[in-house]
Amino acid sequence: MKRKDNFVMQEVGGENLLVPIGSQVMDMNGLVILNDTARCVWELLAQDRSADELAAAVVERFDVTPDRARADVQTFLDEITRMGMVKQ
């Protein structure tokens, strides 16, 4: 899985925002706000990664159990997949 290139991340007022660009602007109404974990996963998705690779990286960077990391990563991946933000 890899993120699509039609979103840019911006930090505004201490918030991590994914902003649609190009043709995605017409398809999406609004912005996506990322917490620190979601930002980490989004940045890692610049390269093709599996859910297991992403969860392992979350465990390394944050104080979280492997089970919690897998669940959180999968929830985030499900949501951004539903929103058309990743390539499978």
Long-range contacts (C-beta under 8 A, 24 or more apart in sequence): 1-45, 1-48, 1-49, 1-50, 1-51, 1-77, 1-81, 1-86, 1-87, 1-88, 2-45, 2-46, 2-47, 2-48, 2-49, 2-86, 2-87, 3-42, 3-45, 3-46, 3-80, 3-85, 3-86, 3-87, 4-84, 4-85, 4-86, 4-87, 7-32, 7-85, 9-34, 9-39, 9-42, 9-43, 18-42, 18-85, 27-84, 28-83, 28-84, 32-80, 32-83, 32-85, 36-62, 37-62, 37-64, 37-72, 37-76, 38-76, 41-73, 41-76, 41-77, 42-80, 45-86, 51-77
